[in-house]
Amino acid sequence: MHLETIHLYKSFAVRQGQLSVLEDINLHVEAGEFVCVVGASGSGKSTLLRLVAGLDTPTSGLITVDGLRVIGPGNDRGMVFQRYTLYPWMTVAENVAFGLKLQKLPKSERQQRVAYYLEVVGLTNFARALPRELSGGMQQRVAIARSLACQPKILLMDEPFGALDVQTKETMQEFLLDLWRRTGTTILMITHDVEEAIFLSQRIYVLTARPGSVQREVFINLPAERTYTIKRQALFQDYRDEIMDLLREKSALDPVID
Ligand SMILES: Nc1ncnc2c1ncn2[C@@H]1O[C@H](COP(=O)(O)OP(=O)(O)OP(=O)(O)O)[C@@H](O)[C@H]1O
């Protein structure tokens, strides 16, 4: 698996003309990596992920997965959004099976995969529950299982824990890190939460304020086995200060005018 964006630009037509949102984004994600993109609000993070997902098209530039140009959504890329996107009238198991049905997988294989991925996210006992019977964190675990069940080459996550309370968020971060280690899934995640990015990833792309461009690539040299206590370590704090300073510096220089 090799994902790459090459000289990626995106602008939107607005009343006043063209709004440039992303400028010359060059990034890559390799098999098994956990990479985060952080940036201030409005720096174009969601736009970037939507382009990679194929939900929108770049103004110019190129996105490739294993050398093939992205021209739309595909099973090679799974997406997890901030808001719960489960179908409320379907059980947990039916939600996880949804994409597999679309792929026309035989029933026996569907059942096997649903059972396996519910186990992976620790929700086997909730297979028959409806989404409204689950907490926010559990619903996000179902959404993750639903994406993983399609066995994408890469999981794209758009602020997946942004709507959760602080405690649930911490639990989910530990859960996701553990899942990543156990399954070897490749993950590209966007977040505005700098600590979350450092805690989870191996590499971070820091965007400038709008129009977003890559300001710096930060390699996170923390042990792969991380628990929450790592946040108290000096190295963690150094990364946090470095990235926070970058974000502050740029937003002071380039105020976002709406
Ligand atoms: N379809 C669209 N038409 C016009 N402008 C858009 C469109 N989509 C996004 N934008 C603008 O692009 C800019 C970047 O939006 P985007 O949602 O990608 O930022 P973000 O970094 O994800 O922000 P946040 O962290 O607040 O979610 C914003 O100014 C937004 O108003």
The ligand as an SDF file (V2000), in Angstrom:
LIG
                    3D

 31 33  0  0  0  0  0  0  0  0999 V2000
  -18.0800   23.0120   -0.7220 N   0  0  0  0  0  0  0  0  0  0  0  0
  -17.5000   24.1170   -0.2890 C   0  0  0  0  0  0  0  0  0  0  0  0
  -17.7480   25.3240   -0.8600 N   0  0  0  0  0  0  0  0  0  0  0  0
  -17.1440   26.4420   -0.4330 C   0  0  0  0  0  0  0  0  0  0  0  0
  -16.2590   26.4930    0.5810 N   0  0  0  0  0  0  0  0  0  0  0  0
  -15.9730   25.3300    1.1970 C   0  0  0  0  0  0  0  0  0  0  0  0
  -16.5780   24.0870    0.8050 C   0  0  0  0  0  0  0  0  0  0  0  0
  -16.0750   23.1080    1.5980 N   0  0  0  0  0  0  0  0  0  0  0  0
  -15.2170   23.6910    2.4490 C   0  0  0  0  0  0  0  0  0  0  0  0
  -15.1500   25.0280    2.2120 N   0  0  0  0  0  0  0  0  0  0  0  0
  -14.3000   26.0050    2.9140 C   0  0  0  0  0  0  0  0  0  0  0  0
  -12.9830   25.4990    2.9180 O   0  0  0  0  0  0  0  0  0  0  0  0
  -12.3180   25.8580    4.1280 C   0  0  0  0  0  0  0  0  0  0  0  0
  -11.7300   24.6020    4.7300 C   0  0  0  0  0  0  0  0  0  0  0  0
  -12.7660   23.7440    5.2000 O   0  0  0  0  0  0  0  0  0  0  0  0
  -12.4800   22.3400    5.8820 P   0  0  0  0  0  0  0  0  0  0  0  0
  -13.7810   21.8380    6.4130 O   0  0  0  0  0  0  0  0  0  0  0  0
  -11.7550   21.4700    4.9360 O   0  0  0  0  0  0  0  0  0  0  0  0
  -11.5020   22.7500    7.0690 O   0  0  0  0  0  0  0  0  0  0  0  0
  -11.0650   21.9470    8.3670 P   0  0  0  0  0  0  0  0  0  0  0  0
   -9.6050   22.1890    8.5290 O   0  0  0  0  0  0  0  0  0  0  0  0
  -11.5150   20.5400    8.2710 O   0  0  0  0  0  0  0  0  0  0  0  0
  -11.8450   22.7310    9.4900 O   0  0  0  0  0  0  0  0  0  0  0  0
  -12.4480   22.2070   10.8990 P   0  0  0  0  0  0  0  0  0  0  0  0
  -11.2980   21.7410   11.7240 O   0  0  0  0  0  0  0  0  0  0  0  0
  -13.0900   23.4370   11.4450 O   0  0  0  0  0  0  0  0  0  0  0  0
  -13.4300   21.1050   10.5610 O   0  0  0  0  0  0  0  0  0  0  0  0
  -13.3450   26.5360    4.9990 C   0  0  0  0  0  0  0  0  0  0  0  0
  -13.1350   27.9250    4.9070 O   0  0  0  0  0  0  0  0  0  0  0  0
  -14.6640   26.1450    4.3740 C   0  0  0  0  0  0  0  0  0  0  0  0
  -15.6200   27.1700    4.5440 O   0  0  0  0  0  0  0  0  0  0  0  0
  1  2  1  0
  2  3  1  0
  2  7  2  0
  3  4  2  0
  4  5  1  0
  5  6  2  0
  6  7  1  0
  6 10  1  0
  7  8  1  0
  8  9  2  0
  9 10  1  0
 10 11  1  0
 11 12  1  0
 11 30  1  0
 12 13  1  0
 13 14  1  0
 13 28  1  0
 14 15  1  0
 15 16  1  0
 16 17  2  0
 16 18  1  0
 16 19  1  0
 19 20  1  0
 20 21  2  0
 20 22  1  0
 20 23  1  0
 23 24  1  0
 24 25  2  0
 24 26  1  0
 24 27  1  0
 28 29  1  0
 28 30  1  0
 30 31  1  0
M  END
$$$$
